[in-house]
Amino acid sequence: MIRPFLKWPGGKFRLLDRILPHCSAVPTRFVEVFAGSCAVFLNVPAREALINDVNADLIGLYACLQEEGEAFVRFMQGFFTQENNTRENYLYLRSAFNASRDRRVRAALFLYLNRHGYNGLVRYNSRGLFNVPFGRYKAPSFPTGALEDFLDKLAVTKTRFVCQDFRTVFAGLEPGDVVYCDPPYVPLSRTASFTTYSGTAFTAEDQEELALLAEKACTEQGATVIVSNHDTPHIRTLYQGARIISFDVQRFISCKERKRAPELLAVFRP
């Protein structure tokens, strides 16, 4: 399996054995609607791919890698120094990221913040400023091998990166597309209701519309659609027209405590 180069809470690398069997062997086009770390994209052998995320910084990073390749990898590596692994320099570079309008610099700093910030979180305040605290890691590693794997994937897959609302992506689906959706999950409790990493919340109405569009994409557009979410009665109701696969996932709820949480895949197949 190919590992993503980004740290990504909630990433799907560990669930690939559950997700990949529901994708066609070699889809003509694979569509990832909420890309995140691209864990699924990296491991689906599609000839073409459409990779979307509402986070413009994330898509900017992927686009710069696609456009510049190894040259951009070397540019990003320049920020990974021992001097920059201090709280003072982290906060300085975080401020530089928030102030920058240079697409290339901002993309490189996004990777730096991802590897040096607390737990790989991606979070913005109400003003759209990245506000994840310093992670205090002894020696954050530069993901050379994983970046090479990402570039290798782009070399064999005709890939387009876009930053669009999920509704726009669904409107452009074609017969035969295999679509994977990993939206912000419905909260299991009131204390677990963080649903935004781009400055805009993913609402209950968005959850409902996603379910409707997923079923429509199957029945009217001829696409296979796979959706991940928590396994709750409400989500089961939204996806009652799909095949439901349920399983438990181990989650860290503190540095010492783990808890198993129920998740599901809702699969719509033409």
CYANA upper distance limits for C-alpha pairs under 8 A (distance plus 0.5 A):
  1 MET  CA     43 ASN  CA      7.01
  2 ILE  CA     39 ALA  CA      8.10
  2 ILE  CA     42 LEU  CA      6.71
  2 ILE  CA     43 ASN  CA      6.69
  2 ILE  CA    146 ALA  CA      8.16
  2 ILE  CA    149 ASP  CA      7.52
  3 ARG  CA     13 PHE  CA      7.40
  3 ARG  CA     39 ALA  CA      7.17
  3 ARG  CA     42 LEU  CA      8.24
  3 ARG  CA    146 ALA  CA      6.74
  4 PRO  CA     13 PHE  CA      8.27
  4 PRO  CA     37 SER  CA      6.38
  4 PRO  CA     38 CYS  CA      7.06
  4 PRO  CA     39 ALA  CA      6.07
  4 PRO  CA     42 LEU  CA      7.99
  4 PRO  CA    146 ALA  CA      6.57
  4 PRO  CA    147 LEU  CA      8.38
  4 PRO  CA    150 PHE  CA      7.98
  5 PHE  CA     37 SER  CA      7.90
  5 PHE  CA    143 PRO  CA      6.25
  5 PHE  CA    146 ALA  CA      5.36
  5 PHE  CA    147 LEU  CA      6.29
  5 PHE  CA    150 PHE  CA      8.22
  6 LEU  CA     37 SER  CA      6.24
  6 LEU  CA    111 LEU  CA      7.79
  6 LEU  CA    114 ASN  CA      7.34
  6 LEU  CA    115 ARG  CA      7.94
  6 LEU  CA    120 GLY  CA      8.36
  7 LYS  CA     37 SER  CA      7.92
  7 LYS  CA    114 ASN  CA      6.97
  7 LYS  CA    115 ARG  CA      7.22
  7 LYS  CA    119 ASN  CA      8.18
  7 LYS  CA    120 GLY  CA      5.52
  7 LYS  CA    121 LEU  CA      8.44
  8 TRP  CA     36 GLY  CA      7.70
  8 TRP  CA     37 SER  CA      6.68
  8 TRP  CA    120 GLY  CA      6.28
  8 TRP  CA    121 LEU  CA      7.40
  9 PRO  CA    119 ASN  CA      8.01
  9 PRO  CA    120 GLY  CA      7.24
  9 PRO  CA    121 LEU  CA      7.23
 11 GLY  CA     36 GLY  CA      7.59
 11 GLY  CA     37 SER  CA      7.01
 11 GLY  CA     39 ALA  CA      7.47
 12 LYS  CA     16 LEU  CA      6.82
 12 LYS  CA     39 ALA  CA      6.43
 12 LYS  CA     40 VAL  CA      7.37
 13 PHE  CA     39 ALA  CA      5.84
 13 PHE  CA     40 VAL  CA      7.60
 15 LEU  CA     19 ILE  CA      6.85
 16 LEU  CA     20 LEU  CA      6.12
 16 LEU  CA     39 ALA  CA      8.49
 16 LEU  CA     40 VAL  CA      7.31
 17 ASP  CA     21 PRO  CA      7.55
 18 ARG  CA     22 HIS  CA      8.39
 19 ILE  CA     23 CYS  CA      7.79
 19 ILE  CA     40 VAL  CA      8.49
 19 ILE  CA    265 LEU  CA      8.29
 20 LEU  CA     40 VAL  CA      8.20
 20 LEU  CA     43 ASN  CA      8.46
 20 LEU  CA     44 VAL  CA      7.72
 22 HIS  CA    226 ILE  CA      8.02
 22 HIS  CA    267 VAL  CA      8.07
 23 CYS  CA     27 PRO  CA      7.96
 23 CYS  CA     44 VAL  CA      8.21
 23 CYS  CA    178 VAL  CA      6.94
 23 CYS  CA    224 THR  CA      8.35
 24 SER  CA    178 VAL  CA      7.65
 25 ALA  CA     45 PRO  CA      7.99
 26 VAL  CA     44 VAL  CA      7.88
 26 VAL  CA     45 PRO  CA      5.99
 26 VAL  CA     46 ALA  CA      5.69
 26 VAL  CA     47 ARG  CA      7.88
 27 PRO  CA     45 PRO  CA      7.73
 27 PRO  CA     46 ALA  CA      5.41
 27 PRO  CA     47 ARG  CA      7.42
 27 PRO  CA    176 GLY  CA      7.82
 27 PRO  CA    177 ASP  CA      7.36
 27 PRO  CA    178 VAL  CA      6.90
 28 THR  CA     46 ALA  CA      6.36
 28 THR  CA     47 ARG  CA      6.08
 28 THR  CA     48 GLU  CA      6.70
 28 THR  CA    176 GLY  CA      7.31
 28 THR  CA    177 ASP  CA      7.19
 29 ARG  CA     46 ALA  CA      6.31
 29 ARG  CA     47 ARG  CA      6.72
 29 ARG  CA     48 GLU  CA      5.09
 29 ARG  CA     49 ALA  CA      5.71
 29 ARG  CA     50 LEU  CA      7.90
 29 ARG  CA    176 GLY  CA      7.87
 29 ARG  CA    177 ASP  CA      5.69
 29 ARG  CA    178 VAL  CA      6.92
 30 PHE  CA     41 PHE  CA      7.90
 30 PHE  CA     44 VAL  CA      8.09
 30 PHE  CA     46 ALA  CA      6.44
 30 PHE  CA     48 GLU  CA      6.85
 30 PHE  CA     49 ALA  CA      5.17
 30 PHE  CA     50 LEU  CA      6.86
 30 PHE  CA    177 ASP  CA      6.45
 30 PHE  CA    178 VAL  CA      5.45
 30 PHE  CA    179 VAL  CA      6.47
 30 PHE  CA    180 TYR  CA      8.42
 31 VAL  CA     49 ALA  CA      6.17
 31 VAL  CA     50 LEU  CA      5.25
 31 VAL  CA     51 ILE  CA      6.43
 31 VAL  CA     52 ASN  CA      8.30
 31 VAL  CA    177 ASP  CA      7.43
 31 VAL  CA    178 VAL  CA      6.59
 31 VAL  CA    179 VAL  CA      5.12
 31 VAL  CA    180 TYR  CA      6.81
 32 GLU  CA     38 CYS  CA      8.38
 32 GLU  CA     40 VAL  CA      8.44
 32 GLU  CA     41 PHE  CA      7.40
 32 GLU  CA     49 ALA  CA      8.37
 32 GLU  CA     50 LEU  CA      6.94
 32 GLU  CA     51 ILE  CA      5.53
 32 GLU  CA     52 ASN  CA      6.54
 32 GLU  CA    179 VAL  CA      6.38
 32 GLU  CA    180 TYR  CA      5.53
 32 GLU  CA    181 CYS  CA      6.68
 33 VAL  CA     51 ILE  CA      7.01
 33 VAL  CA     52 ASN  CA      5.52
 33 VAL  CA     53 ASP  CA      6.84
 33 VAL  CA    166 PHE  CA      6.76
 33 VAL  CA    169 VAL  CA      7.45
 33 VAL  CA    179 VAL  CA      7.75
 33 VAL  CA    180 TYR  CA      6.89
 33 VAL  CA    181 CYS  CA      5.80
 33 VAL  CA    182 ASP  CA      7.85
 34 PHE  CA     51 ILE  CA      8.38
 34 PHE  CA     52 ASN  CA      6.41
 34 PHE  CA     53 ASP  CA      5.40
 34 PHE  CA     54 VAL  CA      7.86
 34 PHE  CA    166 PHE  CA      8.32
 34 PHE  CA    180 TYR  CA      8.47
 34 PHE  CA    181 CYS  CA      6.30
 34 PHE  CA    182 ASP  CA      6.02
 34 PHE  CA    183 PRO  CA      6.45
 35 ALA  CA     51 ILE  CA      6.65
 35 ALA  CA     52 ASN  CA      6.18
 35 ALA  CA     53 ASP  CA      5.81
 35 ALA  CA    182 ASP  CA      8.03
 36 GLY  CA     53 ASP  CA      7.45
 36 GLY  CA     58 LEU  CA      8.16
 38 CYS  CA     42 LEU  CA      6.59
 39 ALA  CA     43 ASN  CA      7.29
 40 VAL  CA     44 VAL  CA      6.86
 41 PHE  CA     49 ALA  CA      8.31
 41 PHE  CA     51 ILE  CA      8.46
 42 LEU  CA    150 PHE  CA      7.65
 42 LEU  CA    153 LYS  CA      7.09
 45 PRO  CA    157 THR  CA      8.49
 46 ALA  CA    157 THR  CA      7.16
 47 ARG  CA    156 VAL  CA      7.93
 47 ARG  CA    157 THR  CA      5.68
 47 ARG  CA    158 LYS  CA      6.84
 48 GLU  CA    157 THR  CA      5.83
 48 GLU  CA    158 LYS  CA      5.06
 48 GLU  CA    159 THR  CA      6.24
 49 ALA  CA    157 THR  CA      7.29
 49 ALA  CA    158 LYS  CA      6.69
 49 ALA  CA    159 THR  CA      5.16
 49 ALA  CA    160 ARG  CA      6.83
 50 LEU  CA    159 THR  CA      6.38
 50 LEU  CA    160 ARG  CA      5.49
 50 LEU  CA    161 PHE  CA      6.62
 50 LEU  CA    162 VAL  CA      7.96
 51 ILE  CA    159 THR  CA      7.75
 51 ILE  CA    160 ARG  CA      6.64
 51 ILE  CA    161 PHE  CA      5.34
 51 ILE  CA    162 VAL  CA      6.74
 52 ASN  CA     59 ILE  CA      7.94
 52 ASN  CA    161 PHE  CA      6.39
 52 ASN  CA    162 VAL  CA      5.36
 52 ASN  CA    163 CYS  CA      5.97
 52 ASN  CA    164 GLN  CA      7.00
 52 ASN  CA    169 VAL  CA      8.21
 53 ASP  CA     58 LEU  CA      7.93
 53 ASP  CA     59 ILE  CA      7.07
 53 ASP  CA    162 VAL  CA      7.35
 53 ASP  CA    163 CYS  CA      5.69
 53 ASP  CA    164 GLN  CA      7.02
 53 ASP  CA    165 ASP  CA      8.36
 54 VAL  CA    163 CYS  CA      5.66
 54 VAL  CA    164 GLN  CA      6.16
 54 VAL  CA    165 ASP  CA      6.75
 54 VAL  CA    198 SER  CA      7.30
 55 ASN  CA     59 ILE  CA      7.05
 55 ASN  CA    163 CYS  CA      7.30
 55 ASN  CA    197 TYR  CA      7.93
 55 ASN  CA    198 SER  CA      5.66
 56 ALA  CA     60 GLY  CA      6.39
 56 ALA  CA    163 CYS  CA      6.46
 56 ALA  CA    198 SER  CA      8.47
 57 ASP  CA     61 LEU  CA      6.77
 57 ASP  CA    106 ARG  CA      7.80
 57 ASP  CA    107 ALA  CA      6.78
 57 ASP  CA    110 PHE  CA      7.41
 58 LEU  CA     62 TYR  CA      7.02
 58 LEU  CA    107 ALA  CA      7.96
 58 LEU  CA    110 PHE  CA      8.00
 59 ILE  CA     63 ALA  CA      6.53
 59 ILE  CA    161 PHE  CA      6.94
 59 ILE  CA    162 VAL  CA      7.22
 59 ILE  CA    163 CYS  CA      6.93
 60 GLY  CA     64 CYS  CA      6.62
 60 GLY  CA    103 ARG  CA      7.42
 60 GLY  CA    104 ARG  CA      8.46
 60 GLY  CA    107 ALA  CA      6.32
 61 LEU  CA     65 LEU  CA      6.86
 61 LEU  CA    104 ARG  CA      8.37
 61 LEU  CA    107 ALA  CA      4.98
 61 LEU  CA    108 ALA  CA      7.40
 61 LEU  CA    110 PHE  CA      7.82
 61 LEU  CA    111 LEU  CA      8.27
 62 TYR  CA     66 GLN  CA      6.75
 62 TYR  CA    161 PHE  CA      7.79
 63 ALA  CA     67 GLU  CA      6.63
 63 ALA  CA    161 PHE  CA      6.99
 64 CYS  CA     68 GLU  CA      6.37
 64 CYS  CA     69 GLY  CA      8.05
 64 CYS  CA     72 PHE  CA      7.46
 64 CYS  CA    104 ARG  CA      7.25
 64 CYS  CA    107 ALA  CA      7.74
 65 LEU  CA     69 GLY  CA      5.40
 65 LEU  CA     70 GLU  CA      8.19
 65 LEU  CA     72 PHE  CA      6.61
 65 LEU  CA     73 VAL  CA      7.74
 65 LEU  CA    151 LEU  CA      7.89
 66 GLN  CA    151 LEU  CA      7.72
 66 GLN  CA    154 LEU  CA      7.54
 68 GLU  CA     72 PHE  CA      5.90
 69 GLY  CA     73 VAL  CA      7.09
 69 GLY  CA    151 LEU  CA      7.22
 70 GLU  CA     74 ARG  CA      6.77
 71 ALA  CA     75 PHE  CA      6.85
 72 PHE  CA     76 MET  CA      6.69
 73 VAL  CA     77 GLN  CA      6.72
 73 VAL  CA    144 THR  CA      8.50
 73 VAL  CA    147 LEU  CA      8.01
 74 ARG  CA     78 GLY  CA      7.14
 75 PHE  CA     79 PHE  CA      8.30
 75 PHE  CA    108 ALA  CA      7.83
 76 MET  CA     80 PHE  CA      8.04
 76 MET  CA    108 ALA  CA      5.42
 76 MET  CA    109 LEU  CA      7.91
 76 MET  CA    111 LEU  CA      8.02
 76 MET  CA    112 TYR  CA      8.10
 77 GLN  CA    142 PHE  CA      7.17
 79 PHE  CA     84 ASN  CA      7.45
 79 PHE  CA    109 LEU  CA      8.11
 79 PHE  CA    112 TYR  CA      7.15
 80 PHE  CA     84 ASN  CA      7.12
 80 PHE  CA     85 ASN  CA      8.23
 80 PHE  CA    112 TYR  CA      7.45
 80 PHE  CA    140 PRO  CA      8.31
 80 PHE  CA    141 SER  CA      8.25
 80 PHE  CA    142 PHE  CA      7.16
 81 THR  CA     85 ASN  CA      7.21
 82 GLN  CA     86 THR  CA      8.34
 82 GLN  CA    139 ALA  CA      8.04
 83 GLU  CA     89 ASN  CA      7.89
 84 ASN  CA     89 ASN  CA      5.72
 84 ASN  CA     90 TYR  CA      6.77
 85 ASN  CA     89 ASN  CA      7.42
 85 ASN  CA     90 TYR  CA      7.19
 85 ASN  CA    116 HIS  CA      7.65
 85 ASN  CA    136 ARG  CA      8.32
 85 ASN  CA    137 TYR  CA      8.35
 85 ASN  CA    139 ALA  CA      7.85
 85 ASN  CA    140 PRO  CA      8.19
 86 THR  CA     90 TYR  CA      6.45
 86 THR  CA    136 ARG  CA      8.06
 87 ARG  CA     91 LEU  CA      6.59
 87 ARG  CA    134 PHE  CA      6.32
 87 ARG  CA    136 ARG  CA      7.97
 88 GLU  CA     92 TYR  CA      6.78
 89 ASN  CA     93 LEU  CA      6.57
 90 TYR  CA     94 ARG  CA      6.46
 90 TYR  CA    113 LEU  CA      8.23
 90 TYR  CA    116 HIS  CA      8.08
 90 TYR  CA    134 PHE  CA      6.95
 91 LEU  CA     95 SER  CA      6.62
 91 LEU  CA    134 PHE  CA      7.93
 92 TYR  CA     96 ALA  CA      6.74
 93 LEU  CA     97 PHE  CA      6.56
 93 LEU  CA    109 LEU  CA      7.84
 94 ARG  CA     98 ASN  CA      6.79
 94 ARG  CA    109 LEU  CA      8.26
 94 ARG  CA    113 LEU  CA      7.56
 94 ARG  CA    130 PHE  CA      7.74
 94 ARG  CA    131 ASN  CA      8.41
 95 SER  CA     99 ALA  CA      6.66
 96 ALA  CA    100 SER  CA      6.37
 97 PHE  CA    105 VAL  CA      8.16
 97 PHE  CA    106 ARG  CA      6.01
 97 PHE  CA    109 LEU  CA      6.65
 97 PHE  CA    110 PHE  CA      7.97
 98 ASN  CA    129 LEU  CA      6.27
 98 ASN  CA    130 PHE  CA      6.98
100 SER  CA    105 VAL  CA      7.83
100 SER  CA    106 ARG  CA      6.72
101 ARG  CA    106 ARG  CA      7.62
102 ASP  CA    106 ARG  CA      6.48
103 ARG  CA    107 ALA  CA      6.58
104 ARG  CA    108 ALA  CA      6.83
105 VAL  CA    109 LEU  CA      6.64
106 ARG  CA    110 PHE  CA      6.59
107 ALA  CA    111 LEU  CA      7.34
108 ALA  CA    112 TYR  CA      7.07
109 LEU  CA    113 LEU  CA      6.52
110 PHE  CA    114 ASN  CA      6.60
111 LEU  CA    115 ARG  CA      6.80
112 TYR  CA    116 HIS  CA      6.54
113 LEU  CA    117 GLY  CA      5.69
113 LEU  CA    120 GLY  CA      8.36
114 ASN  CA    120 GLY  CA      5.44
114 ASN  CA    121 LEU  CA      7.33
114 ASN  CA    122 VAL  CA      7.72
115 ARG  CA    120 GLY  CA      6.61
115 ARG  CA    140 PRO  CA      6.66
115 ARG  CA    141 SER  CA      7.99
115 ARG  CA    142 PHE  CA      8.42
116 HIS  CA    120 GLY  CA      7.95
116 HIS  CA    134 PHE  CA      6.94
116 HIS  CA    135 GLY  CA      6.08
116 HIS  CA    136 ARG  CA      7.94
116 HIS  CA    137 TYR  CA      7.44
116 HIS  CA    140 PRO  CA      6.72
117 GLY  CA    121 LEU  CA      7.37
117 GLY  CA    132 VAL  CA      6.56
117 GLY  CA    133 PRO  CA      6.30
117 GLY  CA    134 PHE  CA      5.15
117 GLY  CA    135 GLY  CA      4.92
117 GLY  CA    136 ARG  CA      8.31
118 TYR  CA    132 VAL  CA      6.92
118 TYR  CA    133 PRO  CA      6.23
118 TYR  CA    134 PHE  CA      6.03
118 TYR  CA    135 GLY  CA      4.23
118 TYR  CA    136 ARG  CA      7.96
119 ASN  CA    135 GLY  CA      7.10
121 LEU  CA    132 VAL  CA      7.07
122 VAL  CA    130 PHE  CA      7.93
122 VAL  CA    132 VAL  CA      7.33
122 VAL  CA    197 TYR  CA      6.05
122 VAL  CA    198 SER  CA      8.41
123 ARG  CA    130 PHE  CA      6.27
123 ARG  CA    131 ASN  CA      6.65
123 ARG  CA    132 VAL  CA      6.56
123 ARG  CA    196 THR  CA      7.83
123 ARG  CA    197 TYR  CA      5.17
123 ARG  CA    198 SER  CA      7.32
123 ARG  CA    199 GLY  CA      8.11
124 TYR  CA    128 GLY  CA      5.76
124 TYR  CA    129 LEU  CA      5.51
124 TYR  CA    130 PHE  CA      4.80
124 TYR  CA    131 ASN  CA      6.10
124 TYR  CA    132 VAL  CA      8.18
124 TYR  CA    197 TYR  CA      6.71
124 TYR  CA    198 SER  CA      6.81
124 TYR  CA    199 GLY  CA      6.02
125 ASN  CA    129 LEU  CA      5.89
125 ASN  CA    130 PHE  CA      7.04
125 ASN  CA    131 ASN  CA      6.95
125 ASN  CA    199 GLY  CA      7.07
126 SER  CA    199 GLY  CA      6.89
127 ARG  CA    199 GLY  CA      8.33
128 GLY  CA    198 SER  CA      8.16
128 GLY  CA    199 GLY  CA      6.11
143 PRO  CA    147 LEU  CA      6.59
144 THR  CA    148 GLU  CA      6.78
145 GLY  CA    149 ASP  CA      6.80
146 ALA  CA    150 PHE  CA      6.74
147 LEU  CA    151 LEU  CA      6.79
148 GLU  CA    152 ASP  CA      6.62
149 ASP  CA    153 LYS  CA      6.71
150 PHE  CA    154 LEU  CA      6.92
151 LEU  CA    155 ALA  CA      6.72
152 ASP  CA    156 VAL  CA      7.24
153 LYS  CA    157 THR  CA      6.61
154 LEU  CA    158 LYS  CA      7.28
154 LEU  CA    159 THR  CA      7.02
164 GLN  CA    168 THR  CA      6.85
164 GLN  CA    169 VAL  CA      7.31
165 ASP  CA    169 VAL  CA      7.32
166 PHE  CA    170 PHE  CA      6.82
166 PHE  CA    210 LEU  CA      8.29
167 ARG  CA    171 ALA  CA      6.73
167 ARG  CA    210 LEU  CA      8.29
167 ARG  CA    213 LEU  CA      8.23
168 THR  CA    172 GLY  CA      7.22
169 VAL  CA    173 LEU  CA      7.30
170 PHE  CA    213 LEU  CA      7.37
170 PHE  CA    214 ALA  CA      8.41
170 PHE  CA    217 ALA  CA      7.55
173 LEU  CA    177 ASP  CA      7.22
173 LEU  CA    217 ALA  CA      7.72
173 LEU  CA    221 GLN  CA      7.29
173 LEU  CA    223 ALA  CA      7.67
174 GLU  CA    221 GLN  CA      6.56
174 GLU  CA    222 GLY  CA      7.34
174 GLU  CA    223 ALA  CA      7.09
175 PRO  CA    221 GLN  CA      6.08
175 PRO  CA    222 GLY  CA      4.78
175 PRO  CA    223 ALA  CA      5.76
176 GLY  CA    222 GLY  CA      6.49
176 GLY  CA    223 ALA  CA      5.69
176 GLY  CA    224 THR  CA      7.56
177 ASP  CA    222 GLY  CA      8.01
177 ASP  CA    223 ALA  CA      5.33
177 ASP  CA    224 THR  CA      6.76
178 VAL  CA    223 ALA  CA      6.44
178 VAL  CA    224 THR  CA      5.33
178 VAL  CA    225 VAL  CA      6.56
178 VAL  CA    226 ILE  CA      8.49
179 VAL  CA    223 ALA  CA      7.60
179 VAL  CA    224 THR  CA      6.50
179 VAL  CA    225 VAL  CA      5.14
179 VAL  CA    226 ILE  CA      6.63
180 TYR  CA    225 VAL  CA      6.44
180 TYR  CA    226 ILE  CA      5.34
180 TYR  CA    227 VAL  CA      6.47
181 CYS  CA    225 VAL  CA      8.10
181 CYS  CA    226 ILE  CA      6.64
181 CYS  CA    227 VAL  CA      5.17
181 CYS  CA    228 SER  CA      6.84
182 ASP  CA    227 VAL  CA      6.58
182 ASP  CA    228 SER  CA      5.69
182 ASP  CA    229 ASN  CA      7.61
183 PRO  CA    227 VAL  CA      8.39
183 PRO  CA    228 SER  CA      7.67
183 PRO  CA    229 ASN  CA      7.78
184 PRO  CA    195 THR  CA      5.97
184 PRO  CA    196 THR  CA      7.77
184 PRO  CA    202 PHE  CA      7.08
184 PRO  CA    229 ASN  CA      8.33
185 TYR  CA    195 THR  CA      7.59
185 TYR  CA    229 ASN  CA      5.77
185 TYR  CA    230 HIS  CA      6.64
186 VAL  CA    193 SER  CA      8.07
186 VAL  CA    195 THR  CA      8.41
186 VAL  CA    204 ALA  CA      8.30
186 VAL  CA    207 GLN  CA      8.43
186 VAL  CA    229 ASN  CA      7.55
186 VAL  CA    230 HIS  CA      6.96
187 PRO  CA    192 ALA  CA      5.94
187 PRO  CA    193 SER  CA      5.46
187 PRO  CA    194 PHE  CA      8.20
187 PRO  CA    230 HIS  CA      8.41
188 LEU  CA    192 ALA  CA      6.91
188 LEU  CA    193 SER  CA      8.24
188 LEU  CA    230 HIS  CA      8.11
189 SER  CA    193 SER  CA      7.36
195 THR  CA    201 ALA  CA      6.24
195 THR  CA    202 PHE  CA      6.36
196 THR  CA    200 THR  CA      6.29
196 THR  CA    201 ALA  CA      5.30
196 THR  CA    202 PHE  CA      6.92
202 PHE  CA    206 ASP  CA      6.52
202 PHE  CA    207 GLN  CA      7.90
203 THR  CA    207 GLN  CA      6.95
204 ALA  CA    208 GLU  CA      6.91
205 GLU  CA    209 GLU  CA      6.69
206 ASP  CA    210 LEU  CA      6.52
207 GLN  CA    211 ALA  CA      6.92
208 GLU  CA    212 LEU  CA      6.93
208 GLU  CA    238 LEU  CA      6.99
209 GLU  CA    213 LEU  CA      6.59
210 LEU  CA    214 ALA  CA      6.52
211 ALA  CA    215 GLU  CA      6.91
211 ALA  CA    238 LEU  CA      6.50
211 ALA  CA    239 TYR  CA      6.65
212 LEU  CA    216 LYS  CA      6.68
212 LEU  CA    238 LEU  CA      8.36
213 LEU  CA    217 ALA  CA      6.41
214 ALA  CA    218 CYS  CA      7.10
214 ALA  CA    225 VAL  CA      6.57
214 ALA  CA    268 PHE  CA      7.78
215 GLU  CA    219 THR  CA      6.76
215 GLU  CA    225 VAL  CA      8.28
215 GLU  CA    241 GLY  CA      7.75
215 GLU  CA    242 ALA  CA      8.05
215 GLU  CA    268 PHE  CA      6.87
216 LYS  CA    220 GLU  CA      5.92
216 LYS  CA    221 GLN  CA      7.44
217 ALA  CA    221 GLN  CA      5.25
217 ALA  CA    222 GLY  CA      6.80
217 ALA  CA    223 ALA  CA      6.05
217 ALA  CA    224 THR  CA      8.06
217 ALA  CA    225 VAL  CA      7.82
218 CYS  CA    222 GLY  CA      5.44
218 CYS  CA    223 ALA  CA      5.25
218 CYS  CA    224 THR  CA      6.28
218 CYS  CA    225 VAL  CA      7.21
218 CYS  CA    268 PHE  CA      6.47
218 CYS  CA    269 ARG  CA      6.55
218 CYS  CA    270 PRO  CA      5.85
219 THR  CA    223 ALA  CA      8.36
219 THR  CA    270 PRO  CA      6.78
222 GLY  CA    270 PRO  CA      6.26
223 ALA  CA    269 ARG  CA      7.54
223 ALA  CA    270 PRO  CA      7.08
224 THR  CA    267 VAL  CA      7.99
224 THR  CA    268 PHE  CA      6.17
224 THR  CA    269 ARG  CA      5.17
224 THR  CA    270 PRO  CA      6.83
225 VAL  CA    267 VAL  CA      6.36
225 VAL  CA    268 PHE  CA      5.60
225 VAL  CA    269 ARG  CA      7.13
226 ILE  CA    265 LEU  CA      7.02
226 ILE  CA    266 ALA  CA      6.18
226 ILE  CA    267 VAL  CA      5.09
226 ILE  CA    268 PHE  CA      6.92
227 VAL  CA    265 LEU  CA      6.01
227 VAL  CA    266 ALA  CA      5.59
227 VAL  CA    267 VAL  CA      7.05
228 SER  CA    263 GLU  CA      7.83
228 SER  CA    264 LEU  CA      6.39
228 SER  CA    265 LEU  CA      5.27
228 SER  CA    266 ALA  CA      7.07
229 ASN  CA    235 ILE  CA      8.01
229 ASN  CA    263 GLU  CA      6.30
229 ASN  CA    264 LEU  CA      6.22
229 ASN  CA    265 LEU  CA      7.28
230 HIS  CA    235 ILE  CA      7.78
230 HIS  CA    261 ALA  CA      8.32
230 HIS  CA    262 PRO  CA      6.52
230 HIS  CA    263 GLU  CA      4.73
230 HIS  CA    264 LEU  CA      6.48
231 ASP  CA    235 ILE  CA      6.97
231 ASP  CA    236 ARG  CA      7.45
231 ASP  CA    246 SER  CA      7.38
231 ASP  CA    262 PRO  CA      5.76
231 ASP  CA    263 GLU  CA      4.99
231 ASP  CA    264 LEU  CA      5.65
232 THR  CA    236 ARG  CA      6.73
232 THR  CA    262 PRO  CA      8.44
233 PRO  CA    237 THR  CA      6.71
234 HIS  CA    238 LEU  CA      6.84
235 ILE  CA    239 TYR  CA      6.73
236 ARG  CA    240 GLN  CA      6.20
236 ARG  CA    244 ILE  CA      8.35
239 TYR  CA    244 ILE  CA      8.43
239 TYR  CA    266 ALA  CA      6.96
241 GLY  CA    268 PHE  CA      8.22
242 ALA  CA    266 ALA  CA      6.02
242 ALA  CA    267 VAL  CA      5.79
242 ALA  CA    268 PHE  CA      5.61
243 ARG  CA    265 LEU  CA      8.49
243 ARG  CA    266 ALA  CA      6.15
243 ARG  CA    267 VAL  CA      5.56
243 ARG  CA    268 PHE  CA      7.06
244 ILE  CA    264 LEU  CA      7.07
244 ILE  CA    265 LEU  CA      6.27
244 ILE  CA    266 ALA  CA      5.31
244 ILE  CA    267 VAL  CA      6.99
245 ILE  CA    264 LEU  CA      5.89
245 ILE  CA    265 LEU  CA      5.62
245 ILE  CA    266 ALA  CA      7.11
246 SER  CA    262 PRO  CA      7.61
246 SER  CA    263 GLU  CA      6.35
246 SER  CA    264 LEU  CA      4.78
246 SER  CA    265 LEU  CA      7.03
247 PHE  CA    262 PRO  CA      6.34
247 PHE  CA    263 GLU  CA      6.07
247 PHE  CA    264 LEU  CA      6.66
248 ASP  CA    260 ARG  CA      6.35
248 ASP  CA    261 ALA  CA      5.88
248 ASP  CA    262 PRO  CA      4.94
248 ASP  CA    263 GLU  CA      6.36
249 VAL  CA    260 ARG  CA      5.84
249 VAL  CA    261 ALA  CA      5.77
249 VAL  CA    262 PRO  CA      6.76
249 VAL  CA    263 GLU  CA      7.20
250 GLN  CA    258 ARG  CA      7.09
250 GLN  CA    259 LYS  CA      6.17
250 GLN  CA    260 ARG  CA      4.88
250 GLN  CA    261 ALA  CA      6.81
251 ARG  CA    258 ARG  CA      5.99
251 ARG  CA    259 LYS  CA      5.68
251 ARG  CA    260 ARG  CA      6.37
251 ARG  CA    261 ALA  CA      7.23
252 PHE  CA    256 LYS  CA      8.31
252 PHE  CA    257 GLU  CA      6.60
252 PHE  CA    258 ARG  CA      4.97
252 PHE  CA    259 LYS  CA      6.82
253 ILE  CA    257 GLU  CA      6.30
253 ILE  CA    258 ARG  CA      6.17
253 ILE  CA    259 LYS  CA      7.12
254 SER  CA    258 ARG  CA      7.53
